Amino acid sequence: MAFLDNPELLLMHAQSTGSSVAAARLYFTKMLCGFDQEESAHTATAASTSARQNPRHSR
């Protein structure tokens, strides 16, 4: 991951997301380890929304 090796890229990402450099570093470290929490939370929300819209999928 280039973001973890390059402090300028890490700072640019932190500024664009409104987080700290430490939070950006933690985010990319979690991605590298396979713990992408935002993506799994988004997928779970989308699945529950579609189940509510179409009750047949929940059976």
N, CA, C and O atoms as a CHARMM CRD file, in Angstrom:
* protein
*
  236
    1    1 MET  N      0.83900  -1.17900   0.00000 PROA 1      0.00000
    2    1 MET  CA     0.00000   0.00000   0.00000 PROA 1      0.00000
    3    1 MET  C      0.88100   1.23900   0.00000 PROA 1      0.00000
    4    1 MET  O      1.69600   1.44100   0.90000 PROA 1      0.00000
    5    2 ALA  N      0.70700   2.03900  -0.99600 PROA 2      0.00000
    6    2 ALA  CA     1.51200   3.24400  -1.14000 PROA 2      0.00000
    7    2 ALA  C      1.17700   4.27700  -0.06800 PROA 2      0.00000
    8    2 ALA  O      2.03000   5.08500   0.30100 PROA 2      0.00000
    9    3 PHE  N     -0.04600   4.25800   0.42800 PROA 3      0.00000
   10    3 PHE  CA    -0.44200   5.24700   1.43100 PROA 3      0.00000
   11    3 PHE  C      0.32600   5.08400   2.73500 PROA 3      0.00000
   12    3 PHE  O      0.64200   6.07400   3.39500 PROA 3      0.00000
   13    4 LEU  N      0.62600   3.85900   3.10900 PROA 4      0.00000
   14    4 LEU  CA     1.34600   3.63500   4.36100 PROA 4      0.00000
   15    4 LEU  C      2.81800   3.98500   4.23700 PROA 4      0.00000
   16    4 LEU  O      3.46100   4.30000   5.23900 PROA 4      0.00000
   17    5 ASP  N      3.36400   3.93700   3.03300 PROA 5      0.00000
   18    5 ASP  CA     4.77500   4.25300   2.81300 PROA 5      0.00000
   19    5 ASP  C      5.03100   5.72900   2.56100 PROA 5      0.00000
   20    5 ASP  O      6.15300   6.20000   2.75200 PROA 5      0.00000
   21    6 ASN  N      4.02600   6.45700   2.14200 PROA 6      0.00000
   22    6 ASN  CA     4.21100   7.84400   1.74000 PROA 6      0.00000
   23    6 ASN  C      3.41400   8.77100   2.66600 PROA 6      0.00000
   24    6 ASN  O      2.18400   8.78700   2.61000 PROA 6      0.00000
   25    7 PRO  N      4.10100   9.53900   3.51300 PROA 7      0.00000
   26    7 PRO  CA     3.39100  10.43500   4.44100 PROA 7      0.00000
   27    7 PRO  C      2.54900  11.50100   3.73900 PROA 7      0.00000
   28    7 PRO  O      1.51800  11.91800   4.26700 PROA 7      0.00000
   29    8 GLU  N      2.97900  11.94700   2.55500 PROA 8      0.00000
   30    8 GLU  CA     2.20400  12.96400   1.84100 PROA 8      0.00000
   31    8 GLU  C      0.85500  12.40500   1.38500 PROA 8      0.00000
   32    8 GLU  O     -0.17000  13.07600   1.50500 PROA 8      0.00000
   33    9 LEU  N      0.85800  11.18700   0.86600 PROA 9      0.00000
   34    9 LEU  CA    -0.40700  10.56700   0.46000 PROA 9      0.00000
   35    9 LEU  C     -1.30900  10.31700   1.66000 PROA 9      0.00000
   36    9 LEU  O     -2.52500  10.48700   1.58500 PROA 9      0.00000
   37   10 LEU  N     -0.70100   9.91500   2.75900 PROA 10     0.00000
   38   10 LEU  CA    -1.46800   9.67700   3.98200 PROA 10     0.00000
   39   10 LEU  C     -2.11500  10.97200   4.46700 PROA 10     0.00000
   40   10 LEU  O     -3.27900  10.97400   4.86800 PROA 10     0.00000
   41   11 LEU  N     -1.36800  12.06400   4.43000 PROA 11     0.00000
   42   11 LEU  CA    -1.89100  13.36600   4.84200 PROA 11     0.00000
   43   11 LEU  C     -2.99200  13.83700   3.89700 PROA 11     0.00000
   44   11 LEU  O     -4.00200  14.38000   4.34500 PROA 11     0.00000
   45   12 MET  N     -2.80500  13.63400   2.59700 PROA 12     0.00000
   46   12 MET  CA    -3.83600  14.03200   1.63600 PROA 12     0.00000
   47   12 MET  C     -5.13600  13.26200   1.86700 PROA 12     0.00000
   48   12 MET  O     -6.22300  13.83400   1.79200 PROA 12     0.00000
   49   13 HSD  N     -5.02200  11.97500   2.14700 PROA 13     0.00000
   50   13 HSD  CA    -6.23200  11.18600   2.40800 PROA 13     0.00000
   51   13 HSD  C     -6.90500  11.64100   3.69700 PROA 13     0.00000
   52   13 HSD  O     -8.12900  11.75400   3.75700 PROA 13     0.00000
   53   14 ALA  N     -6.10600  11.90100   4.72500 PROA 14     0.00000
   54   14 ALA  CA    -6.66500  12.34700   6.00300 PROA 14     0.00000
   55   14 ALA  C     -7.39900  13.67500   5.83800 PROA 14     0.00000
   56   14 ALA  O     -8.48100  13.85700   6.39600 PROA 14     0.00000
   57   15 GLN  N     -6.82400  14.59200   5.08500 PROA 15     0.00000
   58   15 GLN  CA    -7.47400  15.88700   4.87500 PROA 15     0.00000
   59   15 GLN  C     -8.74100  15.74600   4.04300 PROA 15     0.00000
   60   15 GLN  O     -9.73200  16.42800   4.30700 PROA 15     0.00000
   61   16 SER  N     -8.72400  14.88100   3.05400 PROA 16     0.00000
   62   16 SER  CA    -9.90000  14.74500   2.19300 PROA 16     0.00000
   63   16 SER  C    -11.06900  14.07200   2.90400 PROA 16     0.00000
   64   16 SER  O    -12.22500  14.30800   2.55300 PROA 16     0.00000
   65   17 THR  N    -10.77900  13.23700   3.90100 PROA 17     0.00000
   66   17 THR  CA   -11.85800  12.57100   4.63200 PROA 17     0.00000
   67   17 THR  C    -12.20500  13.26800   5.93700 PROA 17     0.00000
   68   17 THR  O    -13.18600  12.91100   6.58900 PROA 17     0.00000
   69   18 GLY  N    -11.40500  14.26200   6.32500 PROA 18     0.00000
   70   18 GLY  CA   -11.67000  14.98000   7.56600 PROA 18     0.00000
   71   18 GLY  C    -11.23400  14.22700   8.80100 PROA 18     0.00000
   72   18 GLY  O    -11.74100  14.48200   9.89400 PROA 18     0.00000
   73   19 SER  N    -10.30500  13.30900   8.64900 PROA 19     0.00000
   74   19 SER  CA    -9.82100  12.53900   9.79500 PROA 19     0.00000
   75   19 SER  C     -8.37400  12.90800  10.09600 PROA 19     0.00000
   76   19 SER  O     -7.76900  13.71500   9.39000 PROA 19     0.00000
   77   20 SER  N     -7.83500  12.31900  11.13600 PROA 20     0.00000
   78   20 SER  CA    -6.44000  12.57700  11.49600 PROA 20     0.00000
   79   20 SER  C     -5.52800  11.64800  10.70400 PROA 20     0.00000
   80   20 SER  O     -5.98600  10.68800  10.08400 PROA 20     0.00000
   81   21 VAL  N     -4.24000  11.94500  10.73100 PROA 21     0.00000
   82   21 VAL  CA    -3.26400  11.10200  10.04800 PROA 21     0.00000
   83   21 VAL  C     -3.23800   9.71600  10.69900 PROA 21     0.00000
   84   21 VAL  O     -3.12800   8.70200  10.00900 PROA 21     0.00000
   85   22 ALA  N     -3.33700   9.68200  12.01500 PROA 22     0.00000
   86   22 ALA  CA    -3.35000   8.39300  12.71500 PROA 22     0.00000
   87   22 ALA  C     -4.57600   7.56400  12.32200 PROA 22     0.00000
   88   22 ALA  O     -4.47400   6.35000  12.14900 PROA 22     0.00000
   89   23 ALA  N     -5.72300   8.21400  12.18300 PROA 23     0.00000
   90   23 ALA  CA    -6.93600   7.49800  11.77700 PROA 23     0.00000
   91   23 ALA  C     -6.81600   6.99200  10.34000 PROA 23     0.00000
   92   23 ALA  O     -7.26400   5.88900  10.02900 PROA 23     0.00000
   93   24 ALA  N     -6.21500   7.79500   9.47000 PROA 24     0.00000
   94   24 ALA  CA    -6.00900   7.36100   8.08700 PROA 24     0.00000
   95   24 ALA  C     -5.04600   6.17900   8.03700 PROA 24     0.00000
   96   24 ALA  O     -5.25700   5.23600   7.27400 PROA 24     0.00000
   97   25 ARG  N     -3.99600   6.22900   8.84200 PROA 25     0.00000
   98   25 ARG  CA    -3.04000   5.11800   8.89200 PROA 25     0.00000
   99   25 ARG  C     -3.73300   3.84600   9.39200 PROA 25     0.00000
  100   25 ARG  O     -3.50300   2.76200   8.85500 PROA 25     0.00000
  101   26 LEU  N     -4.56700   3.97600  10.40400 PROA 26     0.00000
  102   26 LEU  CA    -5.30100   2.82700  10.93700 PROA 26     0.00000
  103   26 LEU  C     -6.26800   2.26900   9.89400 PROA 26     0.00000
  104   26 LEU  O     -6.40700   1.05300   9.75900 PROA 26     0.00000
  105   27 TYR  N     -6.93000   3.15300   9.16500 PROA 27     0.00000
  106   27 TYR  CA    -7.86300   2.73300   8.11800 PROA 27     0.00000
  107   27 TYR  C     -7.14800   1.87800   7.07000 PROA 27     0.00000
  108   27 TYR  O     -7.63700   0.81000   6.70200 PROA 27     0.00000
  109   28 PHE  N     -5.99200   2.34400   6.58800 PROA 28     0.00000
  110   28 PHE  CA    -5.26900   1.59800   5.56000 PROA 28     0.00000
  111   28 PHE  C     -4.63300   0.33000   6.11700 PROA 28     0.00000
  112   28 PHE  O     -4.50800  -0.66200   5.39900 PROA 28     0.00000
  113   29 THR  N     -4.23400   0.34700   7.37100 PROA 29     0.00000
  114   29 THR  CA    -3.69700  -0.86600   7.99200 PROA 29     0.00000
  115   29 THR  C     -4.78800  -1.92300   8.09400 PROA 29     0.00000
  116   29 THR  O     -4.54100  -3.10100   7.83700 PROA 29     0.00000
  117   30 LYS  N     -6.00100  -1.50200   8.47100 PROA 30     0.00000
  118   30 LYS  CA    -7.12300  -2.44600   8.54300 PROA 30     0.00000
  119   30 LYS  C     -7.46800  -2.99000   7.16200 PROA 30     0.00000
  120   30 LYS  O     -7.77100  -4.17400   7.02000 PROA 30     0.00000
  121   31 MET  N     -7.42500  -2.13400   6.14600 PROA 31     0.00000
  122   31 MET  CA    -7.67900  -2.59700   4.78500 PROA 31     0.00000
  123   31 MET  C     -6.64500  -3.63100   4.36800 PROA 31     0.00000
  124   31 MET  O     -6.98200  -4.64700   3.76000 PROA 31     0.00000
  125   32 LEU  N     -5.39300  -3.37000   4.69500 PROA 32     0.00000
  126   32 LEU  CA    -4.31500  -4.28000   4.33200 PROA 32     0.00000
  127   32 LEU  C     -4.48200  -5.62900   5.01800 PROA 32     0.00000
  128   32 LEU  O     -4.13500  -6.66400   4.44900 PROA 32     0.00000
  129   33 CYS  N     -5.01200  -5.62100   6.23400 PROA 33     0.00000
  130   33 CYS  CA    -5.21100  -6.86300   6.99200 PROA 33     0.00000
  131   33 CYS  C     -6.53600  -7.54600   6.66700 PROA 33     0.00000
  132   33 CYS  O     -6.78200  -8.66400   7.12000 PROA 33     0.00000
  133   34 GLY  N     -7.38700  -6.89100   5.89100 PROA 34     0.00000
  134   34 GLY  CA    -8.65800  -7.49400   5.51500 PROA 34     0.00000
  135   34 GLY  C     -9.81700  -7.13500   6.41500 PROA 34     0.00000
  136   34 GLY  O    -10.85300  -7.79800   6.37700 PROA 34     0.00000
  137   35 PHE  N     -9.66900  -6.10500   7.22200 PROA 35     0.00000
  138   35 PHE  CA   -10.73600  -5.67700   8.12400 PROA 35     0.00000
  139   35 PHE  C    -11.33600  -4.36900   7.64000 PROA 35     0.00000
  140   35 PHE  O    -11.23700  -3.35300   8.33000 PROA 35     0.00000
  141   36 ASP  N    -11.95100  -4.37400   6.48100 PROA 36     0.00000
  142   36 ASP  CA   -12.55200  -3.16800   5.93100 PROA 36     0.00000
  143   36 ASP  C    -13.95800  -3.03300   6.49900 PROA 36     0.00000
  144   36 ASP  O    -14.91000  -3.56400   5.92700 PROA 36     0.00000
  145   37 GLN  N    -14.09700  -2.33100   7.61500 PROA 37     0.00000
  146   37 GLN  CA   -15.36100  -2.24600   8.34400 PROA 37     0.00000
  147   37 GLN  C    -16.41900  -1.44900   7.58800 PROA 37     0.00000
  148   37 GLN  O    -17.59500  -1.81200   7.61700 PROA 37     0.00000
  149   38 GLU  N    -16.02500  -0.37300   6.91400 PROA 38     0.00000
  150   38 GLU  CA   -17.00900   0.46400   6.23700 PROA 38     0.00000
  151   38 GLU  C    -17.69600  -0.29600   5.11400 PROA 38     0.00000
  152   38 GLU  O    -18.90700  -0.16400   4.93600 PROA 38     0.00000
  153   39 GLU  N    -16.95300  -1.08300   4.35900 PROA 39     0.00000
  154   39 GLU  CA   -17.52900  -1.83500   3.25300 PROA 39     0.00000
  155   39 GLU  C    -18.49800  -2.89400   3.76100 PROA 39     0.00000
  156   39 GLU  O    -19.57200  -3.06500   3.18400 PROA 39     0.00000
  157   40 SER  N    -18.14800  -3.60600   4.82200 PROA 40     0.00000
  158   40 SER  CA   -19.03600  -4.64100   5.34400 PROA 40     0.00000
  159   40 SER  C    -20.28600  -4.02800   5.97000 PROA 40     0.00000
  160   40 SER  O    -21.36700  -4.61000   5.87400 PROA 40     0.00000
  161   41 ALA  N    -20.15900  -2.87900   6.60100 PROA 41     0.00000
  162   41 ALA  CA   -21.32200  -2.20400   7.17700 PROA 41     0.00000
  163   41 ALA  C    -22.24800  -1.71500   6.06800 PROA 41     0.00000
  164   41 ALA  O    -23.46900  -1.80500   6.19200 PROA 41     0.00000
  165   42 HSD  N    -21.66900  -1.19800   4.98400 PROA 42     0.00000
  166   42 HSD  CA   -22.46100  -0.72400   3.85300 PROA 42     0.00000
  167   42 HSD  C    -23.19300  -1.89300   3.19100 PROA 42     0.00000
  168   42 HSD  O    -24.36000  -1.75500   2.82800 PROA 42     0.00000
  169   43 THR  N    -22.54100  -3.01800   3.03200 PROA 43     0.00000
  170   43 THR  CA   -23.15300  -4.18700   2.41700 PROA 43     0.00000
  171   43 THR  C    -24.30000  -4.71100   3.27200 PROA 43     0.00000
  172   43 THR  O    -25.34600  -5.08100   2.74100 PROA 43     0.00000
  173   44 ALA  N    -24.11600  -4.74500   4.58300 PROA 44     0.00000
  174   44 ALA  CA   -25.17000  -5.22100   5.47900 PROA 44     0.00000
  175   44 ALA  C    -26.37400  -4.29100   5.43900 PROA 44     0.00000
  176   44 ALA  O    -27.51300  -4.75900   5.47100 PROA 44     0.00000
  177   45 THR  N    -26.14500  -2.99000   5.37100 PROA 45     0.00000
  178   45 THR  CA   -27.23700  -2.02300   5.29600 PROA 45     0.00000
  179   45 THR  C    -27.99900  -2.18200   3.99100 PROA 45     0.00000
  180   45 THR  O    -29.22900  -2.14400   3.98600 PROA 45     0.00000
  181   46 ALA  N    -27.29400  -2.35700   2.89300 PROA 46     0.00000
  182   46 ALA  CA   -27.94700  -2.52000   1.59800 PROA 46     0.00000
  183   46 ALA  C    -28.76800  -3.80100   1.56500 PROA 46     0.00000
  184   46 ALA  O    -29.85700  -3.81800   0.99200 PROA 46     0.00000
  185   47 ALA  N    -28.27100  -4.86400   2.16300 PROA 47     0.00000
  186   47 ALA  CA   -29.00400  -6.13400   2.17700 PROA 47     0.00000
  187   47 ALA  C    -30.28000  -6.01600   2.99900 PROA 47     0.00000
  188   47 ALA  O    -31.32300  -6.52900   2.59200 PROA 47     0.00000
  189   48 SER  N    -30.21400  -5.35100   4.14600 PROA 48     0.00000
  190   48 SER  CA   -31.40700  -5.21800   4.97100 PROA 48     0.00000
  191   48 SER  C    -32.42300  -4.29100   4.31900 PROA 48     0.00000
  192   48 SER  O    -33.62800  -4.49300   4.47100 PROA 48     0.00000
  193   49 THR  N    -31.95600  -3.28100   3.59800 PROA 49     0.00000
  194   49 THR  CA   -32.86000  -2.37700   2.90000 PROA 49     0.00000
  195   49 THR  C    -33.58500  -3.10500   1.78600 PROA 49     0.00000
  196   49 THR  O    -34.79400  -2.93600   1.62800 PROA 49     0.00000
  197   50 SER  N    -32.87100  -3.91700   1.00400 PROA 50     0.00000
  198   50 SER  CA   -33.52500  -4.63200  -0.08700 PROA 50     0.00000
  199   50 SER  C    -34.48600  -5.69000   0.44600 PROA 50     0.00000
  200   50 SER  O    -35.50100  -5.96800  -0.19200 PROA 50     0.00000
  201   51 ALA  N    -34.19400  -6.27900   1.59000 PROA 51     0.00000
  202   51 ALA  CA   -35.10000  -7.26500   2.17800 PROA 51     0.00000
  203   51 ALA  C    -36.39900  -6.60300   2.62200 PROA 51     0.00000
  204   51 ALA  O    -37.47200  -7.19800   2.52100 PROA 51     0.00000
  205   52 ARG  N    -36.30000  -5.37200   3.11300 PROA 52     0.00000
  206   52 ARG  CA   -37.51200  -4.65700   3.52700 PROA 52     0.00000
  207   52 ARG  C    -38.34000  -4.25200   2.31500 PROA 52     0.00000
  208   52 ARG  O    -39.56900  -4.23100   2.38300 PROA 52     0.00000
  209   53 GLN  N    -37.68000  -3.93200   1.21100 PROA 53     0.00000
  210   53 GLN  CA   -38.40300  -3.51600   0.02000 PROA 53     0.00000
  211   53 GLN  C    -39.07700  -4.70000  -0.67000 PROA 53     0.00000
  212   53 GLN  O    -40.14900  -4.54400  -1.25300 PROA 53     0.00000
  213   54 ASN  N    -38.46600  -5.87200  -0.61000 PROA 54     0.00000
  214   54 ASN  CA   -39.02300  -7.05800  -1.23600 PROA 54     0.00000
  215   54 ASN  C    -39.09900  -8.16700  -0.19000 PROA 54     0.00000
  216   54 ASN  O    -38.09900  -8.84300   0.05000 PROA 54     0.00000
  217   55 PRO  N    -40.25200  -8.37100   0.43700 PROA 55     0.00000
  218   55 PRO  CA   -40.36100  -9.32500   1.54200 PROA 55     0.00000
  219   55 PRO  C    -40.05600 -10.76600   1.15500 PROA 55     0.00000
  220   55 PRO  O    -39.76300 -11.57400   2.03600 PROA 55     0.00000
  221   56 ARG  N    -40.11200 -11.11800  -0.12600 PROA 56     0.00000
  222   56 ARG  CA   -39.81600 -12.48500  -0.53700 PROA 56     0.00000
  223   56 ARG  C    -38.37600 -12.88100  -0.24800 PROA 56     0.00000
  224   56 ARG  O    -38.10500 -14.05000   0.02800 PROA 56     0.00000
  225   57 HSD  N    -37.43300 -11.91500  -0.30800 PROA 57     0.00000
  226   57 HSD  CA   -36.02400 -12.21900  -0.07900 PROA 57     0.00000
  227   57 HSD  C    -35.74000 -12.59100   1.36500 PROA 57     0.00000
  228   57 HSD  O    -34.72800 -13.23600   1.63900 PROA 57     0.00000
  229   58 SER  N    -36.58800 -12.21200   2.28000 PROA 58     0.00000
  230   58 SER  CA   -36.32200 -12.48600   3.69100 PROA 58     0.00000
  231   58 SER  C    -36.72000 -13.89800   4.10000 PROA 58     0.00000
  232   58 SER  O    -36.39500 -14.32400   5.20800 PROA 58     0.00000
  233   59 ARG  N    -37.40400 -14.62100   3.25100 PROA 59     0.00000
  234   59 ARG  CA   -37.83700 -15.98500   3.60000 PROA 59     0.00000
  235   59 ARG  C    -36.75300 -16.98500   3.44900 PROA 59     0.00000
  236   59 ARG  O    -36.96700 -18.17000   3.70500 PROA 59     0.00000
